[in-house]
Amino acid sequence: MPRVRDELLTVAELLGELGIARATFYRWRQLGRGPEAIKLPNGELRFRRAALERWLDGLTEPAA
């Protein structure tokens, strides 16, 4: 069965989806708290849609 490629998001697309500032995103990265990223040879970052979804699922807290 052929593997279906996962969508790759740019930093700008990720920021838009999460509704956060670029500075917030890079602070999370510095603290090791952001979603898993792929670093391309040119230094740009990409984020697999599935990895973003897993990261968001991991942030879920039960209702009090």
PyMOL commands that set and color helices and strands:
alter all, ss='L'
color gray80, all
select helices_A, chain A and resi 11-18+22-31+49-58
alter helices_A, ss='H'
color red, helices_A
select strands_A, chain A and resi 8-9+38-39+45-48
alter strands_A, ss='S'
color yellow, strands_A
deselect
rebuild
show_as cartoon
